[in-house]
Amino acid sequence: MRCAVCKNGETKKGKSVITLTKGKLVLTFKNVPAQICHDCSEEYIDEDTTNQLLQIANESFKKGVAFDLRDWNEYS
């Protein structure tokens, strides 16, 4: 797909690091599948993956987690 940010580059499959914060929670995921622009490096995460990330973050927030680093490979 053509990058919506730079309008020049095409995206290709890759892996991303995503950090989500809420209150005192800082939750970082590595190896998240993404489409990444080869020109400007903008990253696009699909809707299903985004929903899973947010669900996990909300559960961690409710448990009172302050910081966590996770490998997305554990969820796929």
Sequence and secondary structure as in RCSB ss.txt:
>XXXX:A:sequence
MRCAVCKNGETKKGKSVITLTKGKLVLTFKNVPAQICHDCSEEYIDEDTTNQLLQIANESFKKGVAFDLRDWNEY
S
>XXXX:A:secstr
 B TTTSS BEEEEEEEEEEEETTEEEEEEEEEEEEETTT  EE  HHHHHHHHHHHHHHHHHT  EEEEEGGGT
 
